[in-house]
């Protein structure tokens, strides 16, 4: 705490202190009698006003409309830390340029895991995988804060659906909580060091996040976070005293009059110590003082629009291609179909929405390459939350007549504005009814069909995928997505994106299919029954083949992966192992290779992403991805020991283009001496007879017994005895007694050492 902050707190009355824990006139930390202007937090760089609108701003409307970059979900498809960092920096520059006064506290990015593709806010989140989400979020935060603007990591914790988000209880195992949902926050905190964290509305395992002692300890103690925690809007549910007393909350994003009276009374009655309020104010006022140094900035909106276009190209994924793409400029007989080609959807709804500075029409951008192309609207686009769209037979029939005369069909489909929004979830993965009718009819014509999908998350295209010549997915690519798509489709730019979530063949294949709340219940509990098997982990374990796997994306060039090499065959604590993967562009065009590192440990998921590298290579150019296999890459949470450990055994280190395209797998022997359980005399023999540390301990006591037990474990009788508790070896249960009770106690002590 600075001396200035200490002096301010000393001059505040109790009522003023409690009032500062809420929001007054859109700011935090404002005390007029002391000359404190406070900080200006907002969800976007404009500072509000676009939250639930759609479409491009009107020319000359006099409002400030900053450039809308690709959404977080699209940005994740870049698999590019540098691009994520740059995008955060551009966004913060726009915050500083707000003519109404700089926005110095940005409520972004969201790092919540995509447990289900139906979450209405998935377009705001990075990935189904905590490593990809955490690393890209950390880079984004670095970019924002490089401009002196505070970034906010949200929504802590287990806010993985919008339905009943203010009342839902997320029931999740400690292992899944740590390895999946907390892990993304942990990585982002370590790599980005955000100045604030936003807590969520929901409960976790029976207690509201904001007053949950365990969830607070995870953040404040285990992750060591010392910055400001602010609630989501009006998220502290009649438990303001508990929220401050447990050490979680510093400020509530709600009018201060809602907060101050209840909190002041809690201090007077002894439910909350005034020292707890002072601790929160230390964090809040220190941040406010830091943000007060922010100066306005001038920005070049056309230049930023160009950067948004480049970003959209680098985030666009080519999911399927039979060689039809890229198109040839000036090609005859091209018919563009779909209203989304004329009026693109480039943002989701809710507090993250932006209208943008200038929205590029894909149709107009395509005409710069093919002036003679024809266009058919094909289907209507409605407005609503969510929209209700019905097939227009006249539009459909007109489109079919035009399609019969065309050579190549370029169809724009997806989820128009309002399907994906804060506040509610999607009903299913289906495209809108009129789009399905159009695709059904067009596929019957048997002509080359290129499908462009504009949506913030997975949509079901399995009925038409095999009939498509190519499928292109830009996600919600921001205001410049029209020009970016035209450049990708005509080969001016490389489709640089790779999927950040698994696309199932059908919704029923999704891990949370039966555990994703979609209707009102008497007790709003959501049981995370899939545990750690989220996303591709689920598809691996269930042996389900997705339509498009996690990490998937094609290129216009070809890459040859050389032999991956580990620097050592054995990993030990303090001796990290390096993996080198050579890659060469063997094609005739420049392109991007995304090298993905997966690790499989004994008893864990089939594979888990641990790192990634994006290599940009010219034709014939060679590059190398270098990864370090340190403790973080190998550890897992052991609930029995309530700690992260590295289990011993044979690990598999895999290199792939995607979770479904593993190119090489190398063995790595891990020696750690750590157990995933606490050993007792009742520990099942199955936990010991296949554990190398057990045999090392035995060899120091009785080498003969070690040899004997190894033989028994490998024999046909092994399965008959593995369920016995360890102490039975001192009773002669499996033959002559191998150990005395004292031996058993000594072995247990050594195992736990």
Protein Blocks (a to p, Z undefined) as FASTA:
>chain_A
ZZklmmmmmmpcfklmmmmmpceehiahiafknopnbjaddfbfnopajlmggcjddehk
lpacddddddfklmmmnopaklmmmmmmmmmmmmmmomnbpafbdcbddfbdcfbfklmk
lmmpmblcfklmmmmmmmmmmmmmmnopacdddddehiabfbhklmpccdddfklmmmmm
mmmmmmmmmmnopabdcddfbdcehiafklgmklmmmmmmmnopabdcdddehkaghilm
mmmmnomambdcddfklmmmmmmmmmmnopacfklmmmmmmmmmmmmmmmmmpccddddf
klmmmmmmmmmmmmpccfbdehlaccdehiahiacedjklmmccfbdedjkbcebjbdcd
fklmmmmmmmmbccdekiacdddddddddddfklmmmmmmmmmmpmbdcddedjdehjac
ghiacfblcdcfklmmmmmmmmmnopacddddddfbdcdfklmmmmpfbdcdebjnbjkl
mmmmmmmmnopaccfbdcfbdcdfbfklpmklmmccfbdcfblcdddfklmmghjllmmm
nopacfbdghiacdfbdcdddddddfbfbdcehiacddddddddfbfbdcdddddddddd
ehiafbdcfbdcdddddehiacdddddddfklmgccdfklopacddedjddddddfbfkl
cfbdcdddddehpafbdcdfklcfklmmmcfklmmmmmmmommlmmmmmmmmmmmklmmm
mmpcfklmmnopnoccfbdfklmmmmmmmmmZZ
